[in-house]
Amino acid sequence: MATKSSPAPIHESKACAQGDAALARAFVFLGKRWNAVVLGILSSGPAGFRELSRAIGGISDSVLSDRLADLAGAGLITRTVDEGPPISVSYALTDRGEALIPALDQIGRWAVEHLTDDT
């Protein structure tokens, strides 16, 4: 005989919805092409614009510039200008950006194990 399950308490349902919304926001942001790649590259240390562009390959300067602005606006990277001469600009992860790297590494490991090239 089947038994009816009682609905989840309101506070659990609300917490679940809040967690789902937070996860959705994270994936919308990280799902923008190149954002996670830029963070991954910067996890090795600060890099300049050209260095990032060469490391990524296939990204236009305008898109890279937009992604760097998005990441800086979210507080995940910093932009530092060295007045030179010559003037140079470097980008580095903030503490907030560093805190995201283990999660990105885990997602990458999951993808290697569970996604095929045609998925």
MOLINHU-V628619 format. One record per pair of residues at least 6 apart in sequence whose C-alpha atoms are under 7 Angstrom apart, sorted by the first residue. I is the first residue (numbers start at 1). J is the second residue. D is the distance in whole Angstrom. If there is no record, write none. Layout:
I/J/D + I/J/D
This chain:
30/36/6 + 35/67/6 + 42/92/6 + 42/93/6 + 43/93/7 + 45/92/6 + 46/90/6 + 46/91/5 + 46/92/4 + 47/90/5 + 47/91/5 + 47/92/7 + 48/89/6 + 48/90/4 + 48/91/6 + 49/90/7 + 53/59/7 + 71/77/6 + 72/78/6 + 75/94/7 + 75/96/7 + 76/93/6 + 76/94/5 + 76/96/5 + 76/97/4 + 77/91/6 + 77/92/5 + 77/93/4 + 77/94/5 + 77/97/6 + 78/91/6 + 78/92/5 + 78/93/6 + 78/94/6 + 79/89/7 + 79/90/6 + 79/91/5 + 79/92/7 + 80/89/6 + 80/90/5 + 80/91/6 + 81/88/6 + 81/89/4 + 81/90/7 + 82/88/5 + 82/89/6
